[in-house]
Amino acid sequence: MTEGTGIRAGDLPDDLTAAEAGMWQAFRNGSVYDLSSGDASVDDPHGGHPWGPERTVRARIVCWLLLDGPPALAGRVSALKLAGVRITGTLDLAGGQVTPYLELKGCRFDEEVRLPEARFTTVRLVDCSVPRLEAARVHTEGDLHLPRCRFQNGVRLTDAHIGTDLMLNQAIVYRDRSGRSIAADGMTVGQDLQAELLESHGELSLRGAKVGVSLSLRGAKLANPYARLALNAPQLTVERTLYLTPAGVGSPLLSGTTPARGTRIQRFECRGGVRLDDGRFGDAVDLERARFTFTDDQELSLRRVQTPELRFLGDRPERGKVVLSGARIVNLVDRASSWPDEGNLHMGGFAYENLVPQGPFPLTRRLDWVSAATAEYAPEPYERLAAVLRAAGEDEDAREVLLAKQRRRRETLPLAGKLWGHVQDWTVAYGYRPGRAAVWMTVLWAAGTLAFAHAAHPPVNPGGHPAWSPALFTLDLLLPVIDLGQAGQWQLRGGWQWLAAVMILLGWILATTVAAGATRLLRRG
């Protein structure tokens, strides 16, 4: 009997083994074909216990059923549902149109699974052992589920199109020959991409990928310490939130949710660089309790990222860099203990509109945060922080920030500029503390009045002069523009003449620093 005749008649082909014959009949019936022994250690697809011919089918027969299988029994829908089955040979469905529903649980593949440019409705491989999944440009109308699977030589989903959800929860993926664990550049996922508790040993590449709802890497462990990147996802688009946060452990009901207090959790951990440059995230990038372990030349790169909220609440990286250059954030939710040390933070062109600190974050620490991001003086981070504080009604804090900017700038000036800067700082704090001018004026006026009360003061014109007033005389010396009719009417000699000159000089310095500060304030306004 030929294969074609057998399919048309609904009969079994002649060359099927007993296990394959049972699979053939289960396919027509749409029922689960379970060859598990009932012993958990024996049935572990990732274990070393051999599975004999009684639970082995050929990949060629599986492809035959999926691409050109027999008709379903009356009143049934054909589907391939396997459990505890060993599949020998290469499962090659490249370019095929697969209509039947496909679900494999606890199965073991001897060779790679090839699905490039194939089209499916829904594919579910659950807790399967797969040497490699090659699925570039695969297309599914529904889900692609790969939870708890293990892939010894990587997964390729480049330019894949997943109609609804892609699930990689608790999967374990090792690197391929190019060093990538999962290569999914240009992939499109219609709804959620869930990779919670994923273990990735190699580079997880999502360059230019698009996710229709959220991307969850809750509790995932990404490790690629000997190469530059563990997560390589520039130009990633996520319509809602990217979660690099803890996951609850021990209950499937915890998937996709934030664990409640008291739940045993596993943090997101990354050993290797992270690149999210030019990413677009519709709701937030959440780094709650994330842990990054970098070498000195690795970094968490968020260059030019755009998102309404960045929740920078992870552990401080001990080494490596955090780069936010050019990023545009509305709400920056952060913790003082999360930011790296001086020299390891870069924020050139980083724009944010609101600060929402979690826990104590005093202004002194915030100024240290700005200083850590500017190894060389740059005005922009200070001006951005001052603008945000002023918009929040914290005018006094905003002035302190701008004063810190001037002090930081002073260190870059030549000696003369530094001296003049110190004068401005001591007198009126660069104009940001204008009340100091009145204090200095009062002190100088009182001191001069007391001193000149004991000075000999013969009049310049004995025939006509005003009454001597030490207070008005001192004030006339200190005010360089206003003439009170005292300074030119009396002759002072010796030390008193020098004291008058000092008063005039101090008055000019005070007036100049006040004018410089006022000009700076007007420009800022």
Protein Blocks (a to p, Z undefined) as FASTA:
>chain_A
ZZklmmmnopacfkbcfklmmmmmmmmnopacdfbehiaklmmmkbmbdcdfklcccfkl
mmmmmmmpccddehiacddddehiacedjddfehiacfbdcddehiacfbdcdfehiacf
bdcdehiacfbacfehiacfbdcdfehiacfkbpafehiacfkbccfehiacdddfkopa
bdcehiacfkbcddehiacedjddfehiacfkbccfehiacddfkbmbfbdcehiacfkb
ccdddddehiaklgoiacdehiacdddddeddddfehiacfkbccfehiacdddfkbccd
fehiacfbdcdfbccdfbdcddfehiacfbdcddfklpccehiaccehiacfbdcdedjd
dfklmmmmmmmmmmbacfklmmmmmmmmmmnopamlmmmmmmmmmmmmmmmpcfklmmmm
mmmmmmnonopammlmmmmmmmmmmmmmmmmmmpccddfblmbccdddfklmmmmmmmmk
bcghlmmmpccehjllmmmmmmmmmmmmmmmmmmmmmmmmmmmZZ
